[in-house]
């Protein structure tokens, strides 16, 4: 792999509007292509927008409001059984670009109702290589999201190198990180809703621990970006001047060290040049799943069986 440019998205979606957000995503991919990027990374649940209402409504007292907002969020979620990511896959093909897309997924093939916090890795030919569902939603997120499983805990070979992703606070799970490190990862993506010094320090730590490029990104969202039509908008966002999330898009070098960003309270694309092979070379000193491992003392077992509440026998 030769050095290439990656773009980290720090623009809001059209909040809670799937179709309009898909159009905006395709335009952002085109903008990244115009900057000669070979890869673009979107934040956590960028499609159709992070359900921040779970943190802003009081438990119990706001249950009907939560139900109403959940229904709106659900109706704008991505259903892979209906190929809802088709516009993103087409953008990847058109611009020969690897796309990492955070999205809220509705499981149309089983329950048709349960939502997941997911991240898709799409290759430059438009093929969906992996769709990882967040293993453990955080705190009130469990009111809206189900749990993922080990079947998607994968690093995949792409046109720009070996790419993997964990979502938000999954990146605080040492064993989940190790599962990615042990798959010869070049570019580690951490789409999130988090920001600030503690999160940025974690991104630096992951880059050192894993000996890989690390891309951290959260949606950059101001209250003025939230449409007036959103139910309970004034209660959820009483301060019109608030930055709901400042973004903090960042790229860290293998074995640690700031490479680009953080981009804070700005909107646009953070562009950085990376060389995937530099990740492998950086692990000479410390290879957490290689020469620095002690399998005689520690081993990790990962259950990669896909979990389902039902199986149908053929008749």
C-alpha positions as CSV (number, residue, x, y, z in Angstrom):
1,X,0.0,0.0,0.0
2,X,1.2,3.5,-0.8
3,X,0.5,6.6,1.3
4,X,-3.0,7.9,0.6
5,X,-5.3,10.6,2.0
6,X,-8.2,9.8,4.3
7,X,-11.1,12.2,5.1
8,X,-12.8,12.3,8.5
9,X,-16.3,13.6,8.3
10,X,-17.1,16.4,10.7
11,X,-20.5,17.5,9.3
12,X,-23.9,16.8,10.8
13,X,-26.5,14.6,9.0
14,X,-29.9,16.0,8.2
15,X,-31.0,15.0,11.7
16,X,-33.5,12.1,11.8
17,X,-34.0,12.2,8.0
18,X,-32.6,9.0,6.4
19,X,-33.1,9.9,2.8
20,X,-31.8,13.4,3.0
21,X,-28.8,12.2,5.1
22,X,-28.0,9.6,2.5
23,X,-27.9,12.3,-0.1
24,X,-25.7,14.5,2.1
25,X,-23.4,11.5,2.7
26,X,-23.0,10.9,-1.0
27,X,-22.1,14.6,-1.5
28,X,-19.5,14.4,1.3
29,X,-17.9,11.4,-0.3
30,X,-17.7,13.4,-3.6
31,X,-16.1,16.3,-1.6
32,X,-13.5,13.8,-0.2
33,X,-12.9,12.5,-3.7
34,X,-12.2,16.0,-4.9
35,X,-9.5,16.2,-2.3
36,X,-8.0,13.0,-3.7
37,X,-8.9,10.8,-0.7
38,X,-9.0,7.1,-0.9
39,X,-11.1,6.6,2.3
40,X,-13.7,8.5,4.2
41,X,-14.9,7.8,7.8
42,X,-18.2,8.9,9.2
43,X,-19.1,9.2,13.0
44,X,-21.2,6.9,15.2
45,X,-24.9,6.6,14.0
46,X,-24.3,9.4,11.5
47,X,-27.3,7.9,9.6
48,X,-29.8,9.2,10.6
49,X,-28.3,10.9,13.7
50,X,-27.4,9.8,17.2
51,X,-30.5,9.4,19.5
52,X,-29.3,11.9,22.0
53,X,-32.7,12.2,23.6
54,X,-31.9,9.1,25.7
55,X,-29.5,11.3,27.7
56,X,-31.7,14.4,27.8
57,X,-35.1,13.1,28.9
58,X,-35.7,12.1,32.6
59,X,-36.1,8.4,33.1
60,X,-39.7,7.3,33.5
61,X,-41.2,10.8,33.4
62,X,-40.3,11.1,29.7
63,X,-41.4,7.6,28.6
64,X,-44.0,8.7,26.1
65,X,-41.6,11.3,24.7
66,X,-39.0,8.5,24.4
67,X,-41.5,6.3,22.6
68,X,-42.4,9.0,20.1
69,X,-38.7,9.9,19.4
70,X,-37.8,6.2,19.2
71,X,-40.5,5.7,16.6
72,X,-39.2,8.6,14.5
73,X,-35.6,7.3,14.8
74,X,-36.7,3.7,14.0
75,X,-38.5,4.8,10.8
76,X,-35.4,6.5,9.6
77,X,-32.9,3.7,10.4
78,X,-31.0,1.6,7.9
79,X,-32.4,-1.8,7.0
80,X,-29.7,-3.8,5.2
81,X,-32.3,-6.4,4.2
82,X,-33.8,-3.6,2.0
83,X,-30.3,-2.5,0.8
84,X,-30.7,0.9,2.4
85,X,-27.0,1.6,2.1
86,X,-27.2,1.3,-1.7
87,X,-26.5,5.0,-2.2
88,X,-23.4,4.8,-0.1
89,X,-22.2,1.6,-1.9
90,X,-22.8,3.4,-5.2
91,X,-20.8,6.4,-4.0
92,X,-17.9,4.1,-3.0
93,X,-17.9,2.5,-6.5
94,X,-18.2,5.9,-8.3
95,X,-15.3,7.4,-6.5
96,X,-13.3,4.3,-5.9
97,X,-13.3,5.0,-2.2
98,X,-13.4,2.9,1.0
99,X,-16.2,4.2,3.2
100,X,-16.6,3.6,7.0
101,X,-20.2,4.5,7.8
102,X,-21.7,4.7,11.3
103,X,-25.4,4.0,11.1
104,X,-28.4,3.1,13.2
105,X,-29.6,-0.2,11.9
106,X,-33.1,-1.8,12.1
107,X,-33.1,-5.6,11.9
108,X,-35.6,-6.1,9.1
109,X,-34.8,-9.8,8.7
110,X,-35.7,-11.0,12.2
111,X,-37.8,-8.7,14.5
112,X,-38.3,-5.8,12.2
113,X,-38.1,-3.6,15.2
114,X,-35.0,-3.8,17.3
115,X,-32.3,-1.2,16.6
116,X,-28.5,-1.6,16.6
117,X,-25.7,0.8,16.7
118,X,-23.7,-0.3,13.7
119,X,-20.7,0.6,11.5
120,X,-20.3,-0.6,7.9
121,X,-17.0,-1.0,6.1
122,X,-17.6,-0.7,2.3
123,X,-14.7,-1.4,-0.1
124,X,-13.8,0.8,-3.1
125,X,-15.8,-1.5,-5.4
126,X,-19.0,-0.9,-3.4
127,X,-19.0,-4.3,-1.6
128,X,-20.1,-4.4,2.0
129,X,-17.2,-6.1,3.7
130,X,-18.4,-6.0,7.3
131,X,-21.2,-4.5,9.4
132,X,-20.3,-4.5,13.1
133,X,-23.0,-4.0,15.7
134,X,-22.0,-2.4,18.9
135,X,-21.5,-5.2,21.5
136,X,-22.6,-3.2,24.6
137,X,-24.7,0.0,24.4
138,X,-23.8,2.4,27.1
139,X,-26.1,3.3,30.0
140,X,-29.4,4.8,28.6
141,X,-28.5,3.7,25.1
142,X,-29.8,0.3,26.2
143,X,-33.3,1.8,26.0
144,X,-33.0,2.0,22.2
145,X,-30.3,-0.5,21.0
146,X,-29.9,-4.2,21.1
147,X,-26.6,-6.0,21.6
148,X,-24.3,-7.1,18.8
149,X,-22.3,-10.3,18.8
150,X,-18.8,-11.6,18.0
151,X,-19.6,-12.5,14.4
152,X,-18.8,-8.9,13.2
153,X,-15.6,-8.4,15.3
154,X,-13.5,-8.4,12.1
155,X,-10.7,-6.6,10.4
156,X,-11.2,-6.7,6.6
157,X,-8.8,-6.3,3.7
158,X,-9.8,-3.2,1.7
159,X,-8.3,-1.2,-1.2
160,X,-6.4,1.0,1.3
161,X,-5.2,-1.7,3.8
162,X,-6.7,-3.7,6.6
163,X,-9.5,-1.8,8.3
164,X,-11.4,-2.5,11.5
165,X,-13.8,-0.5,13.7
166,X,-15.2,-0.4,17.3
167,X,-17.9,2.1,18.3
168,X,-17.6,4.7,21.0
169,X,-17.1,3.1,24.4
170,X,-16.4,-0.3,22.9
171,X,-13.0,1.2,22.6
172,X,-12.7,1.1,26.4
173,X,-13.1,-2.7,26.2
174,X,-9.5,-4.2,26.3
175,X,-10.5,-7.6,24.9
176,X,-12.5,-6.1,22.0
177,X,-9.5,-4.0,21.1
178,X,-7.2,-7.0,21.4
179,X,-9.5,-9.0,19.0
180,X,-8.9,-6.3,16.4
181,X,-5.2,-6.0,17.0
182,X,-4.8,-9.7,16.5
183,X,-6.0,-9.4,12.9
184,X,-3.1,-7.4,11.5
185,X,-4.9,-4.1,11.6
186,X,-3.6,-1.1,9.7
187,X,-6.4,1.5,10.2
188,X,-8.5,1.4,13.4
189,X,-11.7,3.5,13.2
190,X,-13.4,4.7,16.3
191,X,-16.7,6.4,15.4
192,X,-18.2,7.9,18.5
193,X,-20.5,10.5,20.1
194,X,-17.8,11.3,22.6
195,X,-15.2,14.1,22.6
196,X,-12.9,16.0,24.9
197,X,-9.5,15.3,26.5
198,X,-10.3,11.9,27.9
199,X,-11.5,10.5,24.6
200,X,-8.6,12.0,22.7
201,X,-6.2,10.4,25.2
202,X,-7.9,7.1,24.6
203,X,-7.3,7.5,20.8
204,X,-3.6,8.1,21.5
205,X,-3.4,5.1,23.8
206,X,-5.0,2.8,21.1
207,X,-2.5,4.0,18.5
208,X,0.3,3.1,20.8
209,X,-1.2,-0.2,22.1
210,X,-2.2,-1.5,18.7
211,X,0.6,0.0,16.6
212,X,-1.9,1.2,14.0
213,X,-3.4,4.4,12.5
214,X,-6.4,5.5,14.6
215,X,-9.3,7.6,13.3
216,X,-11.6,9.1,16.0
217,X,-14.7,11.1,15.0
218,X,-17.9,12.3,16.4
219,X,-20.7,14.2,14.7
220,X,-20.2,18.0,14.9
221,X,-23.7,19.2,15.8
222,X,-25.1,22.5,16.9
223,X,-28.7,23.0,18.1
224,X,-29.3,25.1,15.0
225,X,-28.6,21.9,12.9
226,X,-31.6,20.2,14.5
227,X,-34.8,20.7,12.5
228,X,-37.7,22.6,14.0
229,X,-39.9,19.7,13.2
230,X,-38.2,17.4,15.7
231,X,-40.7,16.4,18.4
232,X,-40.0,18.1,21.8
233,X,-37.1,20.0,20.3
234,X,-37.4,23.0,22.7
235,X,-37.3,20.7,25.7
236,X,-34.4,18.7,24.4
237,X,-32.4,21.6,23.2
238,X,-33.4,24.8,25.2
239,X,-30.1,26.6,24.4
240,X,-30.1,27.6,20.7
241,X,-26.4,28.5,21.0
242,X,-25.3,25.1,22.3
243,X,-22.8,22.9,20.5
244,X,-24.4,19.5,21.2
245,X,-21.1,17.8,20.2
246,X,-17.9,19.7,19.2
247,X,-16.6,16.9,17.0
248,X,-12.9,16.4,17.9
249,X,-12.1,14.5,14.7
250,X,-8.5,13.2,15.0
251,X,-6.0,10.9,13.4
252,X,-3.2,9.4,15.5
253,X,0.0,7.8,14.2
254,X,0.9,4.1,14.8
255,X,2.6,3.8,18.2
256,X,1.1,7.1,19.3
257,X,1.5,10.7,18.3
258,X,-1.0,13.3,17.0
259,X,-1.1,13.2,13.2
260,X,-4.1,15.5,12.3
261,X,-6.7,17.4,14.4
262,X,-8.3,17.5,16.7
263,X,-10.9,19.5,14.9
264,X,-13.1,21.1,17.5
265,X,-16.3,23.2,17.0
266,X,-15.7,23.3,13.3
267,X,-17.5,21.6,10.4
268,X,-15.9,20.1,7.3
269,X,-13.5,17.3,6.4
270,X,-10.3,16.6,8.3
271,X,-7.9,15.3,5.7
272,X,-4.7,13.4,6.5
273,X,-2.2,11.4,4.6
274,X,-1.5,7.9,6.0
275,X,0.7,5.0,4.9
276,X,-0.8,1.6,6.0
277,X,2.5,-0.1,5.9
278,X,3.8,2.2,8.6
279,X,1.5,0.4,11.1
280,X,3.2,-2.9,10.6
281,X,6.6,-1.4,10.8
282,X,5.8,0.4,14.0
283,X,5.1,-2.9,15.8
284,X,8.8,-3.9,15.9
285,X,9.1,-2.5,19.4
286,X,5.7,-3.6,20.8
287,X,3.4,-6.1,19.1
288,X,0.6,-6.8,21.5
289,X,-0.7,-9.8,19.7
290,X,2.7,-11.0,18.4
291,X,6.2,-11.0,20.0
292,X,4.9,-9.1,23.1
293,X,2.1,-11.6,23.8
294,X,2.5,-14.4,26.3
295,X,0.1,-17.1,25.2
296,X,1.5,-19.4,27.9
297,X,-0.1,-16.9,30.4
298,X,-2.9,-15.2,28.6
299,X,-5.2,-16.3,25.8
300,X,-8.4,-14.8,24.4
301,X,-11.3,-16.8,23.0
302,X,-13.7,-15.0,20.7
303,X,-17.1,-16.6,20.0
304,X,-17.8,-15.7,16.3
305,X,-21.0,-17.6,16.0
306,X,-23.9,-15.3,14.9
307,X,-26.5,-15.2,17.6
308,X,-30.2,-15.4,16.7
309,X,-33.3,-16.0,18.8
310,X,-34.7,-18.4,16.2
311,X,-33.7,-21.0,13.6
312,X,-36.1,-22.5,11.1
313,X,-35.9,-26.1,9.9
314,X,-36.3,-26.7,6.3
315,X,-39.5,-28.6,5.4
